[in-house]
């Protein structure tokens, strides 16, 4: 009988406070496997990085690749945080010195999806104990974002089917590294019985003991590095799978490595040092307020409207995480105020659609402001009040207003917002609007920085 062990992480999102324990634990497992000549493979399923952390921001994710190299992993795929929040040139460099293959079968170097980047492989093969293992990767197809940045992305299931059709004839085990989410993984398992193991991510699902769907064992380790996953496979002498099981380990219960606290602090301090460059000097404090309007919100509204040509900017006040003190404002200060990997998005909408949006905002804003929210690009604590300059609501007559007048149903409006309003379920009308223009690679903090430089005498071109 043969035994194969797979260790996997997913959606760490630069929660580097968990990395010392994860690394220490996995390094011990790799060392023990090597020493005892056991078969063990190590995989990350994407969104290992997140620009919310200063070290990731300050190194454009290269520090995260260095951490993966330390183990090293045997293969990784990447998620939307690698793929859509880094500039094209930064993603191109992200894995330049990787000690592992990057596997993704539905990602391309051009919008036409005819050529893959040099740093991506659609499939890789590993052989252990004379067992041939095919490893396929796939990432969530955020087409609007990828195409805006000059990349291409294919519908993942059809791309995976192509890889399955072209498998080497003597392949024994097929593993999918899937940054696609649990519902898609379940569908893939039913449509493609050739796949034996699906290591998942993207939807932050935790499958503590895995899940059998069709012929496949689905495994996933939740979010933020809070768990590490393990899959064990037993095969007979003919390389036929006899059993496959999954289990997860809570990171908080893993052995505490020496100097853990110092290492976590060092990650943060190194990031702060990388972001120490002065941006501007401001004459007075710019304070944030999660539950009301603020001067910094007005500045960001103006900035995004100028950047996108929009008439107003719909945002939640919870995006502002700190104040700016009077005096020098650094890259680090701007990052700490707006740590979220959020893009500006311009919506071209009809008067009727705008009316529905404003009506929804005024009906829901009170209940939304205290909601704790993580995800959808938002990295704050509370959603905060919804801010939409120039919009109003006549409560007596139940009429949405723009510039204190009823909405003109005969014209179109160009309204800006950010990713959270598109992907969170609060205002369905935003997702339904077909004409969306995503502004990449700049994040909201980059647009704010550009505006501050304009305001305080260091203007630069867009």
Beta strands, then each sheet from edge to edge (+ up, - down):
strand 1: 2-9
strand 2: 40-44
strand 3: 75-76
strand 4: 101-102
strand 5: 107-108
strand 6: 123-128
strand 7: 131-139
strand 8: 152-153
strand 9: 173-179
strand 10: 197-200
strand 11: 206-213
strand 12: 216-221
strand 13: 227-235
strand 14: 241-250
strand 15: 278-282
strand 16: 312-316
strand 17: 327-330
strand 18: 344-350
strand 19: 386-388
strand 20: 391-394
strand 21: 399-402
strand 22: 405-406
strand 23: 412-418
strand 24: 436-439
sheet 1: 4+ 3+ 2+ 1+ 13- 14+
sheet 2: 5+ 8-
sheet 3: 6+ 7- 9- 10- 12- 11+
sheet 4: 15+ 17-
sheet 5: 19+ 16- 23- 18+ 24-
sheet 6: 20+ 21- 22+
end
